[in-house]
Amino acid sequence: MKKSILIIAAAAAITLTGTQVFACYWDGYWGGTMGGPMAMANGGNYQGFYEKTAKIRQDLAAKQGEYSALMAATNPDPQRAADINREMTVLHDQLSAQAKSFNLPAPNTGHNGHMNGYAMMGGCW
């Protein structure tokens, strides 16, 4: 009796662990459908998106750096900070529009453009 209970408990633990591993893999963690060898799930649109948005992403990174430097100053100019923030918002909107034109999820919306459930809090574990 004790032996069968032990075998059932071990099988249940292995099953639960296995489902968590596969859930993480297919939800995009560890190179599942959103990365690694499965990254071409959207027909290879990512490469075209990256090439077409290189300038926008470069400008956005420059604005983010400028904003961080401004905010790190001892007395940041609120008007200049608002202007940079507005410019960054326009660049984010441009990236989202480009992502939509390539049939890709917009940046910062989670995997596949949907809410991630448990993954919003940092992953499977």
N, C-alpha and C positions, 0 to 999 in steps of 0.2 A: 504494500500500500504506500509506504513512504517513498519507495523507489519510483512509482508511477507519478506521484505528486511532484517529485523532484524533476522528472522528465518533462511533465506538462509545464511546470514553471520555467524551466530552461528554454523550452520551445517558445513559450510566450515572450520571454525576454529577447530571444533572438529575432522573433517576428517583429516586435515593436522597434527594436534597434534598426532592423533592415528597412522598415517603412520610413523611418526618419532619415536614413541615409539617402534613399531614393527620392524622398520628397525634397531634400536639399539639392540634390543633383539636378532634378528636372525643374526646379524653381529658379535656377540660374546660379546657384552657388556651386563652386567647384567645377566650373566649366560646362554646365548643363546647356540648356537651350538658349541662354543669353550670352554665352561666351565659349571660348575654347573651340573644339572641332565642330560644335554645333552652331557657330555664330552666323552661318549662312542661312538660318531659318527663314529670313525674310528675302530670300533670293539674292543675297549679296549686295543689298542696297546700302549697307553700312559704308562700304568703301567709297561709293559715289557721294554719299552724304558727307563723309569726312573730307573728301577732296573739294567739294563745292563750298563747304562752310569753313575752310581753313582760315580765311581772312577774318570772318566773323568771330571765330573762336579766339584767334590771336588778339583781336581788338578787345574782346571781352576780358581776356586774361590781363591785358594791359590796364584796362579800366579797374579791374578788381585790385590790381597791385597799387594803382594810384589812389584808390579809395582807402585801402588798408594803410598806406603811408600817410594819407591825410588824417585818418582817424587816430593814428599813433602819435600825431603831433600833440604838443602840450595844449594848444588852443586851436582846434580845427575850425575852419570856416564853414558855418552851417549851410550857407548858400552854395558854396562849391561842392560840399558833400551831397546836397540834394541834386545838383546838376549831374554829378557823376552817377549817382544812383539812378536817375532818370535815363541816362545814356545806357547804363547796364541793363535796365528793364527793356529798352528798345532792342538791344542786342539779343537778350533772352527771347523776346518775341520773334525776332528774325530766325533764331535757331529753331524755335518751335514750329514756325511756318515751314521752314525747310524740311524738318523732320516729317511733318505731315505730308509734304509733297513727295517724299520718298517712301511714304507708307510705313514710317517708323514711329515708335513711341516718342513723345516729346521729352526733352531733358527734364529731369527732376520729377517725373510722374510715377516712378516705380517701374517694375518690369512689365513689359507689354502694355503699358498705359493703364494698368488697373491697380487697385489698392492691394497691398501685399499681405494683409492679415497679420499673422504672427511675424512675418519678415520685416514689418515696419519697425519692430523693436530690436532689430539687430540680427535676425537670422533664425535658423531652425532651433537653436538650443536655448 
